[in-house]
Amino acid sequence: MTEELTSYKFACIIARVLDDKIASNISILNISNVSSFADYFVICSAQTSTQVKALTENLTEKIKSTFSRLPLGRENDAKNRWNLIDYGDVVVHILQEDERSTYAIEKFWNHAFSIPKETWLNESTEYSEYNKIER
């Protein structure tokens, strides 16, 4: 890939990779104007701890194989109810639905701009595992 990968494009691609698998309720928050530690949060839900772990492993492997990029850090609770993957400019939160409701990341960061699903799907079409355009 010869074009520079912006944090915006990277967040869209991460959301696409999660969407191609079993993630649900995917949100991208632009936190660049309200945070100094990252530009974007990508947040998604999973039904079970097994799905949280599978999404985490699939995402890190796909990003590594596609962009040769490893996370700067990873965190998870002991039961895999919430995994965090830190790519520096983009931080990914993969949570079980109960955990997502409890921690309410979107409400805490409600002053951040949310990227609509149609926008990030269009921005990341070429990275779809299924090579489809969703509208």
N, C-alpha and C positions, 0 to 999 in steps of 0.2 A: 504494500500500500504506500503510495508516494505522497498523497495529500496529508497535511498535518491533521491530527485527530484532536479536535477541540474538546473541551470538557462537556460542552453541550451535546455534540455528536456522540461522544463516548457514553453519556448518560442515556441517550436515546437507544443506542445499540444494546446497552445492558438491559434496558426495559424490554427490548425486542427479544433478547435471548431468554429472559424470564417468561415472557409471553408465549414463546414457542414451546415452552414446557408447561408445567402445571401451576404456575403462579396465577394468582387472581388479584383483583383490585390493585393494579399497579399504578403508582403515582410517582411523578418526578417533580421535585420541588427545587426551584432555583433559589438557593440560599446565599448566592454570591454578594448580594447587597446587605445582608444581615449577619454574615459570618465571615471569619477570617481563616477558618480551618478547612473549608471545602467550598466548591461552587454549586454542587448538586447533591441532593439525596434521591435515591431511588428506593422506594418502599413497596413491598408486596406482601401478600398473604399466602399461606399454605394451610392445608387442612390438618396435617399431622406432623409430628416431629421428624418422621421419616422423609416426608416431602420437603421440609425445611432443609434437612441435610442434603437431600438429592439436588435441590435447586442450587444450594451453595456450591456443591462439588461440580455440578454441570457448568455453572457460570464461571467459576475460576478456571476450569479446564478450557472452556471455549475462548475466554479472553486470553489465556496463555497461548493457546494454539493459533489464534487469529492475529494477535497483536504483540506476542512475546512479552506480555505485561503481567507481572505478579502483584498481588496485593501488598501494600505496605504493612498491613496488619489484618488480623482476623480475630473476632471474639464470638463466643457463643456461651449460652448458659448450659449447665450440665445436662439438661434434658432436651437440648436442641429445639427449644420453643422460640428462640430468637437468635439469629446469626447476623453478625455485622461483618461486612467486607469493606476494608478501607483502601481505596485506590488513590488516595490523596485528594485529587480534585473532585472525585465522586465517591460518596459513601453509600453502600447498599445495605438496607435493612430487610431481612427476610424473616417474617414473624408468623406464628400461628395466629389465627383470627382473634382468639381471646387475648393474647398478649398485645396485639395491635390495638384492640379496644382499650385495654388497660393503660398502655403507655401513651396513646393518642399523640403520636409524633406530629401528625399534620396539624392538630389543634395547637400544640406548643409552638410550631413554626408557622402559624397562620398568617404571619406578615410576609412570608415567602411567596413567590409567584409559582403557581402550578402550571405545568406544561400539559396541555390537553392530549388525550390518547391519540386522537387523529394526527396530531402534529408529530409526536414521536414515532408513530407507525410509519408515516410518510418519510420522515428523516432517516429511517433505518431499514427501508425496504430491501436493499441489497444484502443485508445481513440476516434475512429470514432463513431459517433452516428449511422452510417449506417453499421458499422463493415465491411467495404470494403477496398480493397487494390487498390489504384489508381496508375497507371503507365503512 
